[in-house]
Amino acid sequence: MLKNHRPRMFVARLDSRTESTPLARYLLRAYLAGLPSGDRYRDTAELLLGELFANAVQHSDAPDDRHIEVRFALVNSRLRLEVHDAGSGSPSLCSAAPDDEHGRGLFLVNELADRWGSANRPGGIGKYVWAHVAPAPGPALVTA
């Protein structure tokens, strides 16, 4: 008998370096490839994960040798992304001037995520930022 199998949560610890951001996105693509409709989350999820990971690298006050942990899980019909770091403080939305080169990451997260937030890590140092990604609409069926 075949069972309907859902992938479990994926967890990885990466170096806290800007160069790790593409690896985090690669791991997300590999996770989504195992989902029947993973491609419906891919574009938005990659963008949001990249922003959350970059924020963890740039804004964390944790020592440089601390890792950043990424977690992915499908919860009901939403993809849950989490980025854990050992830094203190919480992310907050800010307004960027039109000529600012930075400062729009959380704005994008706020606009594109179904929901997002942050919390202290249970029993640990630091925090995690999470975002829920809704699936993009599937292709329309064409009938003749």
DSSP file (Angstrom, degrees, kcal/mol; ACC not computed):
  #  RESIDUE AA STRUCTURE BP1 BP2  ACC     N-H-->O    O-->H-N    N-H-->O    O-->H-N    TCO  KAPPA ALPHA  PHI   PSI    X-CA   Y-CA   Z-CA
    1    1 A M              0   0    0      0, 0.0     2,-0.4     0, 0.0     0, 0.0   0.000 360.0 360.0 360.0 130.1    0.0    0.0    0.0
    2    2 A L        -     0   0    0      3,-0.0     2,-0.3     2,-0.0     0, 0.0  -0.669 360.0-151.6 -84.8 136.6    1.4    3.4   -1.0
    3    3 A K        -     0   0    0     -2,-0.4     2,-0.8     0, 0.0    -1,-0.0  -0.808  24.3-110.3-106.2 150.2    1.2    6.1    1.6
    4    4 A N        -     0   0    0     -2,-0.3     2,-0.5     2,-0.0    -2,-0.0  -0.707  43.5-159.9 -76.0 111.6    1.0    9.8    1.0
    5    5 A H        -     0   0    0     -2,-0.8    -1,-0.0     0, 0.0    -3,-0.0  -0.845  11.8-167.0-105.7 125.4    4.4   11.0    2.1
    6    6 A R        -     0   0    0     -2,-0.5    29,-0.1    29,-0.1    -2,-0.0  -0.905  30.9-109.9-105.6 137.4    5.2   14.5    3.0
    7    7 A P        -     0   0    0      0, 0.0    67,-0.4     0, 0.0     3,-0.1  -0.326  33.9-127.2 -62.0 145.9    8.8   15.6    3.4
    8    8 A R        -     0   0    0      1,-0.2     2,-0.2    65,-0.1    66,-0.1  -0.180  44.6 -61.9 -81.1-178.5    9.9   16.3    6.9
    9    9 A M        -     0   0    0     64,-0.1     2,-0.4    62,-0.1    64,-0.2  -0.450  49.9-142.6 -66.6 136.8   11.6   19.5    8.0
   10   10 A F  E     -A   72   0A   0     62,-2.8    62,-2.1    -2,-0.2     2,-0.4  -0.870  20.5-175.6-100.6 135.4   14.9   20.1    6.4
   11   11 A V  E     +A   71   0A   0     -2,-0.4     2,-0.3    60,-0.2    60,-0.2  -0.998   8.3 165.4-134.3 135.4   17.6   21.7    8.6
   12   12 A A  E     -A   70   0A   0     58,-2.0    58,-2.7    -2,-0.4     2,-0.5  -0.994  25.5-142.1-146.3 146.9   21.1   22.8    7.7
   13   13 A R  E     -A   69   0A   0     -2,-0.3     2,-0.3    56,-0.2    56,-0.2  -0.946  25.5-175.7-110.0 128.1   23.8   25.0    9.4
   14   14 A L  E     -A   68   0A   0     54,-3.1    54,-2.7    -2,-0.5     6,-0.0  -0.840  33.8 -89.5-122.3 156.6   25.8   27.2    7.2
   15   15 A D  E     -A   67   0A   0     -2,-0.3     2,-2.2    52,-0.2     5,-0.2  -0.354  41.9-114.6 -60.8 143.2   28.7   29.6    7.7
   16   16 A S  S    S+     0   0    0     50,-0.6     2,-0.3    48,-0.4    -1,-0.1  -0.512  76.9 116.2 -82.3  73.4   27.7   33.1    8.6
   17   17 A R  S >  S-     0   0    0     -2,-2.2     3,-2.0     1,-0.1     4,-0.4  -0.985  76.1-121.2-140.6 147.8   29.1   34.6    5.4
   18   18 A T  G >  S+     0   0    0     -2,-0.3     3,-1.7     1,-0.3    -1,-0.1   0.846 111.8  65.8 -55.6 -34.7   27.4   36.4    2.5
   19   19 A E  G 3  S+     0   0    0      1,-0.3     4,-0.4     2,-0.2    -1,-0.3   0.631  90.8  64.9 -66.1 -12.9   28.9   33.6    0.2
   20   20 A S  G <> S+     0   0    0     -3,-2.0     4,-2.2     1,-0.2    -1,-0.3   0.626  79.1  84.1 -83.2 -13.6   26.6   31.1    1.9
   21   21 A T  H <> S+     0   0    0     -3,-1.7     4,-2.1    -4,-0.4     5,-0.2   0.915  88.6  49.2 -59.0 -46.3   23.4   32.7    0.6
   22   22 A P  H  > S+     0   0    0      0, 0.0     4,-2.3     0, 0.0    -1,-0.2   0.872 110.0  53.1 -62.0 -33.2   23.5   30.9   -2.7
   23   23 A L  H  > S+     0   0    0     -4,-0.4     4,-2.6     2,-0.2    -2,-0.2   0.910 106.7  51.9 -66.2 -41.1   24.0   27.6   -0.9
   24   24 A A  H  X S+     0   0    0     -4,-2.2     4,-1.9     1,-0.2    -1,-0.2   0.925 111.7  46.6 -59.8 -44.2   21.0   28.3    1.2
   25   25 A R  H  X S+     0   0    0     -4,-2.1     4,-2.5     2,-0.2    -2,-0.2   0.889 110.5  53.2 -65.8 -38.3   18.9   28.9   -1.9
   26   26 A Y  H  X S+     0   0    0     -4,-2.3     4,-2.3     2,-0.2    -2,-0.2   0.925 108.4  49.6 -60.7 -45.5   20.3   25.8   -3.6
   27   27 A L  H  X S+     0   0    0     -4,-2.6     4,-2.2     1,-0.2    -1,-0.2   0.879 110.1  51.5 -62.2 -37.6   19.3   23.7   -0.6
   28   28 A L  H  X S+     0   0    0     -4,-1.9     4,-2.9     2,-0.2    -2,-0.2   0.926 108.5  50.6 -64.3 -44.7   15.8   25.2   -0.7
   29   29 A R  H  X S+     0   0    0     -4,-2.5     4,-1.9     1,-0.2    -2,-0.2   0.906 110.6  49.9 -59.8 -41.0   15.5   24.4   -4.4
   30   30 A A  H  X S+     0   0    0     -4,-2.3     4,-0.7     2,-0.2    -1,-0.2   0.907 111.6  48.4 -64.8 -41.2   16.6   20.8   -3.7
   31   31 A Y  H >< S+     0   0    0     -4,-2.2     3,-1.2     1,-0.2    -2,-0.2   0.940 112.3  48.3 -62.3 -46.9   14.0   20.5   -0.9
   32   32 A L  H >< S+     0   0    0     -4,-2.9     3,-1.8     1,-0.3     6,-0.4   0.813 100.1  66.3 -66.0 -29.7   11.2   21.9   -3.1
   33   33 A A  H 3< S+     0   0    0     -4,-1.9    -1,-0.3     1,-0.3    -2,-0.2   0.761  97.4  56.7 -62.8 -23.2   12.2   19.5   -5.9
   34   34 A G  T << S+     0   0    0     -3,-1.2    -1,-0.3    -4,-0.7    -2,-0.2   0.488  91.7  86.7 -85.9  -3.3   11.0   16.7   -3.6
   35   35 A L  S X  S-     0   0    0     -3,-1.8     3,-1.5    -4,-0.2     4,-0.3  -0.781  81.8-128.8 -97.0 141.2    7.5   18.3   -3.3
   36   36 A P  T 3  S+     0   0    0      0, 0.0     3,-0.2     0, 0.0    -1,-0.1   0.857 111.2  21.4 -56.9 -35.8    4.8   17.5   -5.8
   37   37 A S  T >  S+     0   0    0      1,-0.1     3,-1.8     2,-0.1     4,-0.3  -0.058  84.2 129.3-121.3  33.2    4.0   21.2   -6.3
   38   38 A G  G X>  +     0   0    0     -3,-1.5     3,-1.7    -6,-0.4     4,-1.1   0.790  64.2  66.8 -58.8 -31.0    7.3   22.6   -5.1
   39   39 A D  G 34 S+     0   0    0     -4,-0.3     4,-0.5     1,-0.3    -1,-0.3   0.730  89.6  66.3 -64.7 -19.7    7.8   24.7   -8.2
   40   40 A R  G <4 S+     0   0    0     -3,-1.8    96,-2.9     1,-0.2    -1,-0.3   0.644 109.4  36.7 -76.5 -13.2    4.8   26.8   -7.1
   41   41 A Y  T <> S+     0   0    0     -3,-1.7     4,-2.7    -4,-0.3     5,-0.3   0.634  94.5  92.8-103.0 -21.1    6.7   28.0   -4.0
   42   42 A R  H  X S+     0   0    0     -4,-1.1     4,-2.8     1,-0.2     5,-0.3   0.829  82.3  43.5 -53.0 -56.8   10.2   28.4   -5.6
   43   43 A D  H  > S+     0   0    0     -4,-0.5     4,-1.9     1,-0.2    -1,-0.2   0.938 121.2  37.9 -61.6 -51.1   10.5   31.9   -6.9
   44   44 A T  H  > S+     0   0    0      1,-0.2     4,-2.7     2,-0.2     5,-0.2   0.920 117.4  51.4 -66.3 -43.1    9.0   33.7   -3.8
   45   45 A A  H  X S+     0   0    0     -4,-2.7     4,-2.8     1,-0.2     5,-0.2   0.901 109.3  50.0 -63.4 -41.7   10.6   31.3   -1.4
   46   46 A E  H  X S+     0   0    0     -4,-2.8     4,-2.3    -5,-0.3    -1,-0.2   0.921 112.3  47.7 -63.0 -43.4   14.1   31.8   -2.9
   47   47 A L  H  X S+     0   0    0     -4,-1.9     4,-2.1    -5,-0.3    -2,-0.2   0.942 115.0  44.9 -62.1 -47.9   13.8   35.5   -2.8
   48   48 A L  H  X S+     0   0    0     -4,-2.7     4,-2.7     1,-0.2     5,-0.2   0.913 113.0  49.8 -66.2 -42.6   12.6   35.5    0.8
   49   49 A L  H  X S+     0   0    0     -4,-2.8     4,-2.9    -5,-0.2     5,-0.3   0.920 109.8  52.3 -62.0 -42.1   15.2   33.1    2.0
   50   50 A G  H  X S+     0   0    0     -4,-2.3     4,-2.4    -5,-0.2    -1,-0.2   0.911 112.1  45.6 -59.3 -42.8   17.9   35.1    0.4
   51   51 A E  H  X S+     0   0    0     -4,-2.1     4,-2.3     2,-0.2    -2,-0.2   0.930 114.7  46.6 -66.7 -45.9   16.7   38.3    2.1
   52   52 A L  H  X S+     0   0    0     -4,-2.7     4,-1.9     2,-0.2    -2,-0.2   0.900 114.8  46.9 -65.1 -40.5   16.4   36.6    5.5
   53   53 A F  H  X S+     0   0    0     -4,-2.9     4,-2.1    -5,-0.2    -2,-0.2   0.935 112.0  49.7 -66.9 -45.9   19.8   34.9    5.3
   54   54 A A  H  X S+     0   0    0     -4,-2.4     4,-2.8    -5,-0.3     5,-0.2   0.895 110.0  51.8 -60.7 -39.8   21.5   38.1    4.1
   55   55 A N  H  X S+     0   0    0     -4,-2.3     4,-2.9     1,-0.2     5,-0.3   0.907 107.7  52.2 -62.6 -41.0   19.9   40.0    7.0
   56   56 A A  H  X S+     0   0    0     -4,-1.9     4,-1.0     1,-0.2    -2,-0.2   0.894 113.8  43.7 -62.9 -39.2   21.2   37.4    9.5
   57   57 A V  H  < S+     0   0    0     -4,-2.1    -2,-0.2     2,-0.1    -1,-0.2   0.943 121.2  38.6 -69.1 -47.8   24.7   37.7    8.1
   58   58 A Q  H  < S+     0   0    0     -4,-2.8    -2,-0.2     1,-0.2    -3,-0.2   0.844 124.8  32.2 -75.7 -35.9   24.7   41.5    7.9
   59   59 A H  H  < S+     0   0    0     -4,-2.9     2,-0.2    -5,-0.2    -1,-0.2   0.506  86.2 109.3-108.5  -4.4   22.8   42.5   11.1
   60   60 A S     <  -     0   0    0     -4,-1.0    29,-0.1    -5,-0.3    -4,-0.0  -0.515  50.4-158.0 -74.8 138.8   23.7   39.8   13.6
   61   61 A D        +     0   0    0     27,-0.3    -1,-0.1    -2,-0.2     3,-0.1   0.189  55.8 120.8 -96.6  15.4   25.9   40.9   16.5
   62   62 A A  S    S-     0   0    0      1,-0.1    25,-0.1    26,-0.1    -2,-0.0  -0.390  78.1 -84.6 -74.0 155.5   26.9   37.2   17.1
   63   63 A P    >   -     0   0    0      0, 0.0     3,-1.9     0, 0.0    -1,-0.1  -0.257  40.6-113.7 -57.1 150.1   30.6   36.2   16.8
   64   64 A D  T 3  S+     0   0    0      1,-0.3   -48,-0.4    -3,-0.1    -2,-0.1   0.724 112.3  63.7 -61.8 -23.2   31.7   35.5   13.3
   65   65 A D  T 3  S+     0   0    0    -50,-0.1    -1,-0.3     2,-0.1     2,-0.2   0.489  80.3 104.0 -83.7  -0.1   32.3   31.8   14.0
   66   66 A R    <   -     0   0    0     -3,-1.9   -50,-0.6   -50,-0.1     2,-0.2  -0.551  68.2-130.2 -78.8 145.5   28.6   31.2   14.8
   67   67 A H  E     -A   15   0A   0     -2,-0.2     2,-0.5   -52,-0.2    19,-0.3  -0.498   6.0-130.6 -91.0 163.1   26.5   29.4   12.1
   68   68 A I  E     -A   14   0A   0    -54,-2.7   -54,-3.1    -2,-0.2     2,-0.4  -0.963  22.4-148.7-110.3 131.3   23.2   30.4   10.6
   69   69 A E  E     -AB  13  84A   0     15,-2.0    15,-3.2    -2,-0.5     2,-0.4  -0.853   8.6-163.2-104.3 134.4   20.6   27.6   10.6
   70   70 A V  E     -AB  12  83A   0    -58,-2.7   -58,-2.0    -2,-0.4     2,-0.4  -0.919   5.9-172.4-113.5 143.9   18.0   27.4    7.9
   71   71 A R  E     -AB  11  82A   0     11,-2.2    11,-2.2    -2,-0.4     2,-0.4  -0.997   3.9-173.1-135.3 139.4   14.9   25.3    8.2
   72   72 A F  E     +AB  10  81A   0    -62,-2.1   -62,-2.8    -2,-0.4     2,-0.3  -0.996  13.1 159.0-130.9 138.0   12.2   24.4    5.6
   73   73 A A  E     - B   0  80A   0      7,-1.7     7,-3.6    -2,-0.4     2,-0.7  -0.977  37.9-126.7-155.2 145.4    8.9   22.6    6.2
   74   74 A L  E     - B   0  79A   0    -67,-0.4     2,-0.6    -2,-0.3     5,-0.2  -0.861  28.0-174.1 -92.6 118.3    5.6   22.3    4.4
   75   75 A V  E >   - B   0  78A   0      3,-3.2     3,-2.4    -2,-0.7     2,-0.3  -0.948  62.9 -49.1-118.8 110.1    2.9   23.1    7.0
   76   76 A N  T 3  S-     0   0    0     -2,-0.6    -2,-0.0     1,-0.3     0, 0.0  -0.498 122.2 -27.7  56.4-122.0   -0.6   22.5    5.5
   77   77 A S  T 3  S+     0   0    0     -2,-0.3     2,-0.4    -3,-0.1    -1,-0.3   0.254 123.2  90.7-105.2  14.2   -0.4   24.3    2.2
   78   78 A R  E <  S-B   75   0A   0     -3,-2.4    -3,-3.2    56,-0.1     2,-0.6  -0.879  70.5-133.9-112.1 141.4    2.2   26.9    3.3
   79   79 A L  E     -BC  74 133A   0     54,-2.5    54,-2.6    -2,-0.4     2,-0.6  -0.825  22.1-150.9 -89.1 123.8    6.0   26.6    3.0
   80   80 A R  E     -BC  73 132A   0     -7,-3.6    -7,-1.7    -2,-0.6     2,-0.4  -0.868  11.8-170.3-100.5 122.7    7.6   27.7    6.3
   81   81 A L  E     -BC  72 131A   0     50,-2.8    50,-2.1    -2,-0.6     2,-0.4  -0.909   4.2-175.9-107.8 137.7   11.1   29.2    6.1
   82   82 A E  E     -BC  71 130A   0    -11,-2.2   -11,-2.2    -2,-0.4     2,-0.4  -0.998  11.7-168.5-133.5 140.7   13.1   29.8    9.2
   83   83 A V  E     -BC  70 129A   0     46,-2.3    46,-2.3    -2,-0.4     2,-0.4  -0.978  12.9-165.4-128.0 117.1   16.5   31.5    9.6
   84   84 A H  E     +BC  69 128A   0    -15,-3.2   -15,-2.0    -2,-0.4     2,-0.3  -0.836  12.6 167.7-104.6 135.5   18.2   31.1   13.0
   85   85 A D  E     - C   0 127A   0     42,-2.3    42,-1.9    -2,-0.4    36,-0.2  -0.952  41.1-123.3-140.9 165.3   21.1   33.2   14.2
   86   86 A A  S    S+     0   0    0    -19,-0.3    40,-0.3    -2,-0.3     2,-0.1   0.301  73.2 114.2 -91.2   8.9   22.9   33.8   17.5
   87   87 A G        -     0   0    0     40,-0.2     2,-0.2    38,-0.1    -2,-0.2  -0.334  61.7-126.0 -79.6 161.3   22.4   37.5   17.4
   88   88 A S        +     0   0    0     38,-0.1   -27,-0.3    -2,-0.1    39,-0.1  -0.478  65.9  52.9 -95.1 173.6   20.4   39.6   19.7
   89   89 A G  S    S-     0   0    0     -2,-0.2   -28,-0.0    37,-0.1    -2,-0.0  -0.004  74.7-100.8  86.7 164.1   17.7   42.1   18.6
   90   90 A S        -     0   0    0     28,-0.1     2,-0.1    37,-0.0    -2,-0.0  -0.932  32.0-105.9-124.5 148.2   14.7   41.7   16.4
   91   91 A P        -     0   0    0      0, 0.0     2,-0.3     0, 0.0    27,-0.1  -0.408  38.3-172.8 -69.5 148.3   14.2   42.7   12.8
   92   92 A S        -     0   0    0     -2,-0.1    14,-0.2     0, 0.0     2,-0.1  -0.999  27.0-107.9-143.3 145.9   12.1   45.7   12.1
   93   93 A L        +     0   0    0     -2,-0.3     2,-0.3    13,-0.1    11,-0.1  -0.442  40.2 179.4 -67.8 140.4   10.7   47.3    9.0
   94   94 A C        -     0   0    0      9,-0.3     2,-0.5    -2,-0.1    13,-0.1  -0.945  29.4-110.9-137.9 162.5   12.3   50.6    8.0
   95   95 A S        -     0   0    0     -2,-0.3     2,-0.4    12,-0.0     9,-0.1  -0.827  27.8-153.2 -96.9 128.6   11.8   53.0    5.2
   96   96 A A        -     0   0    0     -2,-0.5     7,-0.1     7,-0.1     8,-0.0  -0.806  17.8-120.8 -99.2 140.6   14.5   53.3    2.6
   97   97 A A    >   -     0   0    0     -2,-0.4     3,-2.0     1,-0.1    -1,-0.0  -0.420  33.4-105.3 -71.4 155.1   15.1   56.4    0.6
   98   98 A P  T 3  S+     0   0    0      0, 0.0    -1,-0.1     0, 0.0    -2,-0.0   0.804 121.1  44.3 -55.4 -31.1   14.8   56.0   -3.2
   99   99 A D  T 3  S+     0   0    0      2,-0.0     2,-0.2     0, 0.0    -2,-0.0   0.396  85.6 116.6 -97.2   4.3   18.6   56.2   -3.6
  100  100 A D    <   -     0   0    0     -3,-2.0    -4,-0.1     1,-0.1     4,-0.0  -0.495  54.5-153.7 -69.8 139.7   19.5   53.9   -0.6
  101  101 A E  S    S+     0   0    0     -2,-0.2     2,-0.3     2,-0.0    -1,-0.1   0.601  77.2  31.0 -88.2 -12.7   21.3   50.7   -1.7
  102  102 A H  S    S+     0   0    0      1,-0.1    -2,-0.0     2,-0.0     0, 0.0  -0.814  79.2  74.8-134.0 172.5   20.1   48.7    1.3
  103  103 A G        +     0   0    0     -2,-0.3    -9,-0.3    -7,-0.1     4,-0.1   0.559  69.1  93.5 102.9   8.9   17.1   48.6    3.6
  104  104 A R     >  +     0   0    0     -3,-0.1     4,-2.2     2,-0.1     5,-0.2   0.445  54.7  94.4-110.7  -1.2   14.4   47.0    1.4
  105  105 A G  H  > S+     0   0    0      1,-0.2     4,-2.2     2,-0.2     5,-0.1   0.934  90.1  40.5 -59.7 -52.2   14.8   43.3    2.4
  106  106 A L  H  > S+     0   0    0      1,-0.2     4,-2.9     2,-0.2    -1,-0.2   0.801 110.3  60.3 -70.5 -26.3   12.2   43.2    5.2
  107  107 A F  H  > S+     0   0    0      2,-0.2     4,-2.1     1,-0.2    -1,-0.2   0.938 107.6  45.7 -61.1 -45.3    9.9   45.3    3.0
  108  108 A L  H  X S+     0   0    0     -4,-2.2     4,-2.6     2,-0.2     5,-0.3   0.918 112.9  49.9 -63.2 -43.3   10.0   42.6    0.4
  109  109 A V  H  X S+     0   0    0     -4,-2.2     4,-2.4     1,-0.2    -2,-0.2   0.934 111.5  49.2 -59.7 -45.5    9.5   39.9    3.1
  110  110 A N  H  < S+     0   0    0     -4,-2.9    -1,-0.2     1,-0.2    -2,-0.2   0.864 116.2  42.5 -62.4 -37.3    6.5   41.8    4.4
  111  111 A E  H  < S+     0   0    0     -4,-2.1    -1,-0.2    -5,-0.2    -2,-0.2   0.842 123.2  34.1 -78.8 -34.8    5.0   42.2    1.0
  112  112 A L  H  < S+     0   0    0     -4,-2.6    -2,-0.2    -5,-0.2    -3,-0.2   0.731  97.5  85.9-100.0 -24.0    5.5   38.7   -0.4
  113  113 A A  S  < S-     0   0    0     -4,-2.4    20,-0.2    -5,-0.3     3,-0.2  -0.498  71.0-137.9 -78.0 147.5    5.2   36.5    2.6
  114  114 A D  S    S-     0   0    0     18,-3.1     2,-0.3     1,-0.3    19,-0.2   0.913  90.2 -17.2 -64.7 -43.0    1.8   35.2    3.6
  115  115 A R  E    S+D  132   0A   0     17,-0.9    17,-2.9     2,-0.0    -1,-0.3  -0.961  71.5 179.3-153.3 157.1    2.9   35.9    7.2
  116  116 A W  E     +D  131   0A   0     -2,-0.3     2,-0.3    15,-0.2    15,-0.2  -0.981  10.4 142.4-156.0 164.4    6.2   36.5    8.9
  117  117 A G  E     -D  130   0A   0     13,-2.0    13,-2.7    -2,-0.3     2,-0.3  -0.973  32.5-115.0-178.2-173.8    7.7   37.2   12.3
  118  118 A S  E     +D  129   0A   0     -2,-0.3     2,-0.3    11,-0.2    11,-0.2  -0.966  22.9 177.5-142.9 159.4   10.6   36.6   14.7
  119  119 A A  E     -D  128   0A   0      9,-2.2     9,-2.5    -2,-0.3     2,-0.1  -0.981  37.8 -90.8-155.4 158.8   11.0   34.9   18.1
  120  120 A N  E     -D  127   0A   0     -2,-0.3     7,-0.3     7,-0.2     5,-0.1  -0.480  52.4-102.5 -69.2 146.4   13.7   34.1   20.6
  121  121 A R    >   -     0   0    0      5,-2.0     3,-1.6   -36,-0.2     2,-0.3  -0.579  40.0-113.7 -72.0 128.0   15.2   30.7   20.0
  122  122 A P  T 3  S-     0   0    0      0, 0.0     3,-0.1     0, 0.0    -1,-0.1  -0.455  93.1  -7.3 -66.2 126.1   13.7   28.3   22.6
  123  123 A G  T 3  S+     0   0    0     -2,-0.3     2,-0.3     1,-0.2    -2,-0.0   0.685 124.7  80.8  66.0  18.6   16.4   27.1   25.0
  124  124 A G  S <  S-     0   0    0     -3,-1.6     2,-0.4     2,-0.1    -1,-0.2  -0.845  83.5 -86.1-145.4-179.6   19.1   28.8   23.1
  125  125 A I  S    S+     0   0    0     -2,-0.3     2,-0.2    -3,-0.1   -38,-0.1  -0.719  84.2   8.0 -91.7 139.6   21.0   32.0   22.2
  126  126 A G  S    S-     0   0    0     -2,-0.4    -5,-2.0   -40,-0.3     2,-0.3  -0.556  78.6 -84.0  99.6-156.9   19.6   34.3   19.6
  127  127 A K  E     -CD  85 120A   0    -42,-1.9   -42,-2.3    -7,-0.3     2,-0.3  -0.845  20.9-134.9-144.2 173.2   16.5   34.4   17.5
  128  128 A Y  E     -CD  84 119A   0     -9,-2.5    -9,-2.2    -2,-0.3     2,-0.4  -0.994   8.3-149.9-138.0 148.1   14.9   33.1   14.4
  129  129 A V  E     -CD  83 118A   0    -46,-2.3   -46,-2.3    -2,-0.3     2,-0.3  -0.955  20.4-169.5-114.0 133.1   12.9   34.9   11.7
  130  130 A W  E     -CD  82 117A   0    -13,-2.7   -13,-2.0    -2,-0.4     2,-0.3  -0.869  10.2-173.1-124.5 155.9   10.2   32.9    9.9
  131  131 A A  E     -CD  81 116A   0    -50,-2.1   -50,-2.8    -2,-0.3     2,-0.5  -0.990  15.8-143.2-146.0 140.7    8.1   33.4    6.8
  132  132 A H  E     -CD  80 115A   0    -17,-2.9   -18,-3.1    -2,-0.3   -17,-0.9  -0.907  16.3-158.7-103.6 131.8    5.2   31.5    5.4
  133  133 A V  E     -C   79   0A   0    -54,-2.6   -54,-2.5    -2,-0.5   -20,-0.1  -0.946   6.0-146.6-114.1 123.9    5.0   31.3    1.6
  134  134 A A        -     0   0    0     -2,-0.5   -56,-0.1   -56,-0.2     2,-0.1  -0.588  32.0-100.4 -82.2 149.5    1.7   30.5   -0.1
  135  135 A P        -     0   0    0      0, 0.0   -94,-0.2     0, 0.0    -1,-0.1  -0.440  35.7-115.5 -69.2 143.4    1.9   28.5   -3.3
  136  136 A A        -     0   0    0    -96,-2.9   -94,-0.1     1,-0.1   -96,-0.0  -0.443  47.4 -83.6 -69.7 152.5    1.6   30.5   -6.6
  137  137 A P        -     0   0    0      0, 0.0    -1,-0.1     0, 0.0     3,-0.1  -0.288  49.6-116.3 -58.1 142.4   -1.5   29.7   -8.6
  138  138 A G        -     0   0    0      1,-0.2     3,-0.1    -3,-0.1     2,-0.1  -0.255  43.3 -75.9 -72.7 167.0   -1.1   26.6  -10.8
  139  139 A P        -     0   0    0      0, 0.0    -1,-0.2     0, 0.0     2,-0.1  -0.372  53.5-108.4 -64.6 142.5   -1.3   26.8  -14.6
  140  140 A A        -     0   0    0     -3,-0.1     2,-0.4     1,-0.1     0, 0.0  -0.448  31.2-115.3 -70.2 142.2   -4.7   27.2  -16.0
  141  141 A L        -     0   0    0     -2,-0.1     2,-0.6    -3,-0.1    -1,-0.1  -0.651  25.5-146.1 -79.9 132.5   -6.2   24.2  -17.7
  142  142 A V        -     0   0    0     -2,-0.4     2,-0.4     2,-0.0    -1,-0.0  -0.873  15.8-171.0-101.9 125.6   -6.8   24.9  -21.4
  143  143 A T              0   0    0     -2,-0.6    -2,-0.0     1,-0.1     0, 0.0  -0.915 360.0 360.0-116.5 145.6   -9.7   23.1  -22.9
  144  144 A A              0   0    0     -2,-0.4    -1,-0.1     0, 0.0    -2,-0.0   0.449 360.0 360.0 -94.1 360.0  -10.5   23.0  -26.6
